[in-house]
Amino acid sequence: MRNFDIIVIGGGHAGIEASIVAVQMGCSVGLVTMDKNAIGRMSCNPAIGGSAKGHLVHEIDALGGFMGLIADKTGIQFRVLNKSKGPAVWAGRCQSDRKLYSQEAVNLVTSFKNLEIIEDSILEIYEENKRISYVKTISGNEIKCKALVICSGTFLNGLMHTGLTSIKGGRFGEKASIGLSESLIKMGFSSGRLKTGTPPRLKKESINFEILEEQKGDENPKPFSLRTNKNRFPFLPQISCHITYTDRVVHSILEKGFDKSPMFTGLIEGVGPRYCPSIEDKIVRFSDKLRHQLFLEPEGLDTDQIYLNGFSTSLPAEIQYEAIQKIKGLENAEMVRPGYAVEYDYFPPYQVDLTLETKLIKGLYFAGQINGTSGYEEAAGQGMMAGINAALQIQKRPEFILKRSEAYIGVLIDDLVSKSTNEPYRMFTSRAEHRLLLRQDNVDRRLLKYGYEFGLISKELFNEMKERETFITVGRDLLSHTKILPNQINQLLESKNLSGIYNAETIDKLVKRPELSLKEILNLFEQAEMKVYNNLIDKEKLLEDLEIEIKYEGYIRRQEDLVVKTEKLEKTLIPLNFNYNNLKTISTEGREKLSKIKPHSIGQATRISGVTPSDISVLLVYLKS
Ligand SMILES: Cc1cc2nc3c(=O)[nH]c(=O)nc-3n(C[C@H](O)[C@H](O)[C@H](O)COP(=O)(O)OP(=O)(O)OC[C@H]3O[C@@H](n4cnc5c(N)ncnc54)[C@H](O)[C@@H]3O)c2cc1C
């Protein structure tokens, strides 16, 4: 029987990160996936990042993952979203060339010597004494492993719907995975059913872009990855997207098809994504809205396909087509393929712990859509964490868990495990209570140390970060001592209709004014003390980082204080085998939830819905005694 340290099932966004991270940490890895050429395929939107998802990409990158690098290489439009809001919610997004993204991913995974790609489908998995043992493929091969990471996406018993037609499949043109779910259920896992959907693709030449609103990318696009060569970025020509809208007429045509909608006739049982609803869902849920915005996004540089973002649907194809013809700019649009919905099995994530290892079977990890999430970035973040932890376990090293105050990835996994989910989970900045600490600008200072510790980040990059960190500390100190005289700054203040100063003020105090940037203040002076800035690489970015630290200092400090206060609860650990039946005075629901979720710490226990503050007090008293 063949043998690997780690087998990863699925070459999607979770599987790519899991397998690459594990091989880089010194493990032999077998990546078993149904179609080699579909590695890294974007099932739906050809875009990476966006609100909160962009944060995840930066975090994956700082840990040593590859999603950001691939996106940088294959991006055809880059934008930072929410620039008018505070820096905590700035979020990078890129429109990718779908074909090139997948090609780049294939090139990457095939470049590692100890990572073997096996084109096959896993049918069954086997354990021995509650520890993962081996897997069996559809072609009859048996492969042994010390750890198994399942990243099977939307493929488990996948069923695709367009109108009243349903066919088995994981996504367009690809077979479903049959057998694996049943094998897991036989082991004692519980499963559920979710659904997601995708819009129709249109032929570019048939769209009248002339009459549509153009949406350009940023003038100075910023890469996701700290490792991208900025001198060569962007690597590809940059293109525009376009915006159009539905209207009442379009809605009434779509409504005609509701009696043949798999969603409304009960054909689809799985719960859909609340925050990424289909167009038919939007018409019903927001019936007072006269129109919905749609984005026309090119699928690549040399393809003729346009992705109709915002028009995800599983209505009959002829209804989709008829409605599209009534949309401005799409009057003559040719539909290359209709939208559809896909239903699939997932395994509610209370069944994994914070390392993403299942509580039932040692050495078995779940990552990505199988845990009930939706989105490439959420999947990739979990893939990283599962891959790292699987490797650490094999090497008998301590497990790796990111705290909620350290990373969105920490928030994501803690939410999944502590609250579980019965609908597709996607990341939002509002899910992170410490979001002012989890900014894109400080991601290197938050996470590079871990990537470096695991051998995924080079010493050079780590040292550069240390240098930046020192700069920020030194710069912060310098600016709080360097004073500006009224005659040096008042002209600038007047030009901005701001009140002038009468006495000398420190630079940091002035930078706190929202209308002033650090750069423009420093431009006014050529002070000897400021030479420190000239020696440092990436000066522009450094000044931006320093400015954020100063401007938001008060808020940041408050969040840091809060983290310190709650840290005590996070550090009060609960043994994994703790018997909650010993606690006679806690609520029945509290006992049930605590026994099911088995929280690591009191902090985690407080986040489980149904566990009351008095349950926590009882637990604390018991643990102390
Ligand atoms: C139609 C559709 C619409 C979507 N819409 C959205 C959306 O609007 N917004 C959004 O955020 N996300 C959307 N998604 C979800 C997004 O594609 C996933 O969240 C993301 O791709 C999950 O990554 P993953 O790595 O978990 O799995 P995937 O990217 O799905 O990859 C799974 C991989 O596992 C392989 N595999 C599965 N079972 C086996 C097996 N038994 N043996 C071997 N290999 C196996 C498959 O071949 C595949 O390569 C959509 C997905 C689909 C299909």
Ligand as a Chemical Component Dictionary entry (heavy atoms), coordinates in Angstrom:
data_LIG
# 
_chem_comp.id                   LIG 
_chem_comp.type                 NON-POLYMER 
_chem_comp.pdbx_formal_charge   0 
_chem_comp.three_letter_code    LIG 
# 
loop_
_chem_comp_atom.comp_id 
_chem_comp_atom.atom_id 
_chem_comp_atom.alt_atom_id 
_chem_comp_atom.type_symbol 
_chem_comp_atom.charge 
_chem_comp_atom.model_Cartn_x 
_chem_comp_atom.model_Cartn_y 
_chem_comp_atom.model_Cartn_z 
_chem_comp_atom.pdbx_ordinal 
LIG C1  C1  C 0 -21.974 27.092 -8.492 1  
LIG C2  C2  C 0 -21.159 27.664 -7.389 2  
LIG C3  C3  C 0 -21.393 28.944 -6.966 3  
LIG C4  C4  C 0 -20.669 29.506 -5.945 4  
LIG N1  N1  N 0 -20.926 30.773 -5.577 5  
LIG C5  C5  C 0 -20.162 31.369 -4.646 6  
LIG C6  C6  C 0 -20.377 32.732 -4.308 7  
LIG O1  O1  O 0 -21.231 33.391 -4.855 8  
LIG N2  N2  N 0 -19.619 33.274 -3.347 9  
LIG C7  C7  C 0 -18.672 32.567 -2.720 10 
LIG O2  O2  O 0 -18.001 33.107 -1.845 11 
LIG N3  N3  N 0 -18.460 31.283 -3.017 12 
LIG C8  C8  C 0 -19.184 30.675 -3.957 13 
LIG N4  N4  N 0 -18.984 29.380 -4.278 14 
LIG C9  C9  C 0 -18.163 28.627 -3.384 15 
LIG C10 C10 C 0 -16.712 28.566 -3.672 16 
LIG O3  O3  O 0 -16.497 28.038 -4.921 17 
LIG C11 C11 C 0 -16.165 27.659 -2.607 18 
LIG O4  O4  O 0 -16.414 28.245 -1.347 19 
LIG C12 C12 C 0 -14.708 27.389 -2.665 20 
LIG O5  O5  O 0 -14.307 27.012 -3.931 21 
LIG C13 C13 C 0 -14.447 26.285 -1.671 22 
LIG O6  O6  O 0 -13.146 25.868 -1.735 23 
LIG P1  P1  P 0 -12.789 24.388 -1.355 24 
LIG O7  O7  O 0 -11.332 24.303 -1.434 25 
LIG O8  O8  O 0 -13.452 24.042 -0.086 26 
LIG O9  O9  O 0 -13.459 23.496 -2.475 27 
LIG P2  P2  P 0 -13.526 23.567 -4.065 28 
LIG O10 O10 O 0 -12.881 24.785 -4.579 29 
LIG O11 O11 O 0 -14.933 23.325 -4.402 30 
LIG O12 O12 O 0 -12.645 22.331 -4.489 31 
LIG C14 C14 C 0 -12.981 21.034 -4.115 32 
LIG C15 C15 C 0 -12.036 20.071 -4.762 33 
LIG O13 O13 O 0 -12.196 18.799 -4.173 34 
LIG C16 C16 C 0 -12.177 17.799 -5.173 35 
LIG N5  N5  N 0 -12.906 16.642 -4.620 36 
LIG C17 C17 C 0 -14.116 16.637 -4.045 37 
LIG N6  N6  N 0 -14.423 15.399 -3.595 38 
LIG C18 C18 C 0 -13.365 14.610 -3.903 39 
LIG C19 C19 C 0 -13.084 13.250 -3.704 40 
LIG N7  N7  N 0 -13.948 12.431 -3.093 41 
LIG N8  N8  N 0 -11.906 12.761 -4.151 42 
LIG C20 C20 C 0 -11.004 13.559 -4.759 43 
LIG N9  N9  N 0 -11.234 14.879 -4.969 44 
LIG C21 C21 C 0 -12.395 15.396 -4.539 45 
LIG C22 C22 C 0 -12.812 18.455 -6.368 46 
LIG O14 O14 O 0 -12.424 17.818 -7.545 47 
LIG C23 C23 C 0 -12.269 19.874 -6.246 48 
LIG O15 O15 O 0 -11.034 19.980 -6.885 49 
LIG C24 C24 C 0 -19.681 28.769 -5.309 50 
LIG C25 C25 C 0 -19.437 27.471 -5.720 51 
LIG C26 C26 C 0 -20.167 26.933 -6.758 52 
LIG C27 C27 C 0 -19.890 25.521 -7.187 53 
# 
loop_
_chem_comp_bond.comp_id 
_chem_comp_bond.atom_id_1 
_chem_comp_bond.atom_id_2 
_chem_comp_bond.value_order 
_chem_comp_bond.pdbx_ordinal 
LIG C1  C2  SING 1  
LIG C2  C3  SING 2  
LIG C2  C26 DOUB 3  
LIG C3  C4  DOUB 4  
LIG C4  N1  SING 5  
LIG C4  C24 SING 6  
LIG N1  C5  DOUB 7  
LIG C5  C6  SING 8  
LIG C5  C8  SING 9  
LIG C6  O1  DOUB 10 
LIG C6  N2  SING 11 
LIG N2  C7  SING 12 
LIG C7  O2  DOUB 13 
LIG C7  N3  SING 14 
LIG N3  C8  DOUB 15 
LIG C8  N4  SING 16 
LIG N4  C9  SING 17 
LIG N4  C24 SING 18 
LIG C9  C10 SING 19 
LIG C10 O3  SING 20 
LIG C10 C11 SING 21 
LIG C11 O4  SING 22 
LIG C11 C12 SING 23 
LIG C12 O5  SING 24 
LIG C12 C13 SING 25 
LIG C13 O6  SING 26 
LIG O6  P1  SING 27 
LIG P1  O7  DOUB 28 
LIG P1  O8  SING 29 
LIG P1  O9  SING 30 
LIG O9  P2  SING 31 
LIG P2  O10 DOUB 32 
LIG P2  O11 SING 33 
LIG P2  O12 SING 34 
LIG O12 C14 SING 35 
LIG C14 C15 SING 36 
LIG C15 O13 SING 37 
LIG C15 C23 SING 38 
LIG O13 C16 SING 39 
LIG C16 N5  SING 40 
LIG C16 C22 SING 41 
LIG N5  C17 SING 42 
LIG N5  C21 SING 43 
LIG C17 N6  DOUB 44 
LIG N6  C18 SING 45 
LIG C18 C19 SING 46 
LIG C18 C21 DOUB 47 
LIG C19 N7  SING 48 
LIG C19 N8  DOUB 49 
LIG N8  C20 SING 50 
LIG C20 N9  DOUB 51 
LIG N9  C21 SING 52 
LIG C22 O14 SING 53 
LIG C22 C23 SING 54 
LIG C23 O15 SING 55 
LIG C24 C25 DOUB 56 
LIG C25 C26 SING 57 
LIG C26 C27 SING 58 
# 
